[in-house]
């Protein structure tokens, strides 16, 4: 085995180990729901590079699927946001795992990072996640981030999605917003905004 292959193998093992750690944290989603509902979940808000964090999560998840191609698109070398870095990793992993699950035929999953403004003085980071999977019925997009809801056409897949509720709540607790557009059988586009570090 040459050095490049050995390094890649070590990186894959490291990523898988990290994903196992995150899976254990994901099992705490229901506990997080309870803490979020009673306002007891504490966050460690500090400056964090959203570009680096997103690329790191994408690398970890890409090795779990051969059918999907996750790609990060951005012109930015870095974009500093004010978030709890560990919780934002949890959010992205939750969201991307659901995107992968509900795109059973594989294909592209595009992530785009840009900078925008809520007002003249307020800068925000914008993270877009676009899949080309099953989408959802027109009447359902606003229900998905409820505590225990899933789209009707996702009911053929096993498992529930408390991670959606946790993700929305965590983003909102970090002064961010999450929403999406979806067309049944044509895919879903998730939008996340987070406060940029001045």
N, C-alpha and C positions, 0 to 999 in steps of 0.2 A: 504494500500500500504506500503510495507516494505521500509527501507531506501535505499537499493540498487536500487529498482525500481524507487523510487522518484528521486534519483540522476540521473539515466539514463534518466528519463523523462525531468528533468531540462536541462541535457546536449543536448538532442534532440531538445528542444525548442531553446536553445542557438545556436545550429548549424543551425537550420532552419532560425533563425533571421539573422545569419551571411550570409547565402546563399542569403536571400532576399537583403541584402546590396550589395552582389557581383552581383546579377542580375541587380540591378540599375546601378552598375558600368559597367556591360557588355553592357547595353543599350548605353553607351558612346563609344562603339567600333568604330562606324563610325566617331565620332569626333576625336578619337584617330588616326584613319587612316589619317585624314587630317593633324593633328599635326605631325605625323610621317613623312608624305610625305614632309612637309616643314621644318622639323627639329626643331619643337618647343616643343616637348614633353620632359619635364624635369624629370630626374630620380634621386632618392636619393640612391646612391650606398653606401652600408655599409655591414659589416660582418653579415651573416645570416646562421643559421643551416638548411641546405637543408633537412636533415632527419626529423627534427621536423616539418618543413613547409609542407613537402609532406604528412606526417602522418595526420597533421591537415586538409589539404584539402581533403584527402581520407575519413576521418571520416565525414566531412560535406556532401560529395557527396554520401556516402554509404547509408545514411538514406533517400535519394531521390529515391532509386531503390531497389526493392526486387528481381529482376530478375538477377542482376549482382552481382558479388562478387569481390570487389576491394581489392587487397592485396599488401602490401609493403614488398619487400624482400631486406634485406641488412645485412651484418655482422657488419656494422658500428654503433656505438652508436650515433655519430654525424659526420657531415661533413660541415665545414664552407666554405661558398662561398661568393663572393663579388657581391651582386645584390641589386636591389630595392625590398625589401621583399613584399610589397603590389602588385607591378607589377608582381612578380613571382607567387604570388597566383592567380592573374588574368590569367596569362599564363596557369597554371596547370588546373584551373577551366575550361577555354575555351577548352583546349585540351581534358580533361576527359569528359566534357559534350558532345563533338562531338563523342568521342569513345563510350559512352553510347548510344547516339542517333543512331549511325550506327552499333550497335550490337543489333538489335531488338529482337533477340531470347534469350538475356541474356548470362550468362556464366561468365567465368573468365576474369578479367582485371588485369594483373600483372604489378607492378612497381618495378623496380630493381635499387638500388643506389649503385654505386661503385666509386672508386677513380682510376684515370689513369694519364698518362703523355703525353702531347703533345711533350715534349722534355725532356732531362735529368733534366733541371731546372724548367720546367713549369708543375705544377700539375693542374689537372682538375677534376671536379666532373662529373660523367656520370649518367644520369637518363634515363632509358629505360622504355617505356610504350608499353606493348604488349596486343593486343586484338585479338579475334578470330572471328571477324565479317565479313562484306561483302568485305573487302579489296577494291581493285580498279584495273582497267585495267592496263596492263603493260606499256602502253604509257602515262599514266596520272600522276604518282607520282610527277614529277617535276613541274607540273602545279598547284598543290593544294594550295601552299602557295602564289599564286597570289592574288590580291586584292579582287576578287569576284568569284573565281572558286570553283567548287565542282566536285567530281568524277561523271562520267556519271551515275553509278549505284546508286548514292545517290540522284538522281533527283526525285525519288519517295517519298522522305521525304521532308516535307515543311521546308522553311527557308533557309537563305543564311549563309555563314560562313566567315564574315569579321574577326572573331576571329582568324582564321588561319593566315591571313596576319599580324594582330596585334601581335600575339604570336611570329611569326618568327622575325618580326622587333624588338620587345622588347628584345628578346634573343640576337639578333645580336648587339643591342645597349649596351648590358651588356657584350660584348666581348665573347659571347657564339655562339654556332652553333646548328642548328636543321636539321635533315634529317630523312628519313625513308625508310624502305623496305616494300613492299606490294605485296601480291599475291591475285588476285581476288578470292573471296569466301573462302579464308583461313586466312584472317586477315591482320593486319598491325602492324609493330613495329616502334615506334618513338624513336629517339635517340636525347638527348639533352646533350651538354657539356657546363659547366660554369667554370669560373676561380675559382680555390680553393684559400682560404685565406692562405697565407704563414705563 
